[in-house]
Each structure stands twice: as C-alpha cells, then as structure tokens.
C-alpha cells in the first residue's frame, strides 16, 4: 500500500466492513479538506507534543529528568489538546504532588516541595512554547496560537531553612 500526496498520514480503517470503511474515508477526506481550505487546525494532544519533545531533545543531558516529569504529568493532561492546557488543568497535578502519601512499608512520605512541582511546570511551559514558536503543521501554521500563562508556585514557602555548617 502506498500513500498518495493528498493524505499526509497513511492509515487503515478501523473496520473491515466496506460501508464503514467508506464512511471513515469520507470523514478523513473531509477533515483534510477543512484543514486545507478553511485553515482548521489539526488538534494536537499533550502526549503528541511531549513525545516530539523527548525525541527532538534526546541528546540533552537532562532528558531523563524531563522524561520523569513528563511521565508524572501524563495521567493528568496526556489526552488533553494542547489548547486546553492552563493553570486550571494543572491544579489536580499540583495538589496530588504536594499531598503526603504512604510508602510500601506503611510510612507516610511528605509531598514534594514547590520547587519540584515548578520544575515539572517549567517543562509544560517549554513544550507549549515550542508548540507556539517552532513546531509547524503542513500549512506552516504553529501548533498553538498562543501560550497560556502558567503560574509557578512560591518556592520560598516550602524551602528549607538555612543552618550553620
């Protein structure tokens, strides 16, 4: 099977029934036509953007840390379109990371510091900036029209007190 120039991604129909397959083809062609003629943007998800980030920056020294934070964010925003990511969608991630949790031995482990949460939020901002400034679709339009303002947590509140050595 070869791909024609009209359809940018090769795909198969989710059905083996001819009628359903034809309906899928009509739907797919209409979606491509809307993108081409009317300038309708393709909906990109956070997971798609995060995956592209990890692939493009795989040689970065801190990529393992980025992958860890992105993996922690995925259950919260992985399926969301990048246009829907803002402070409101990140609230549950922040609360869950700061909440105390039990370890396997039954001990209570305190939540992470504001600095640790901010590192993950900085990865979100970095990826959204790439979606807005660098990554383009087939029509040379940015993946994201504008980047939302993501508020960082106050790190002074949860930082350790200085002590003499």
Secondary structure, 3 states (H helix, E strand, C coil): CCCCCCCCCCCCCCCCCHHHHHHHHHHHHHHHHHHHHCCCCCCCEHHHHHHHHHHHCCCCCCHHHHHHHHHHHHHHHCCCEHHHCCHHHHHHHHHHHHCCEECCCCCEECCCCHHHHHHHHHHHHHHHHHHHHCCECCCCCECCCCCCCCCCCCHHHHCCCCCCC
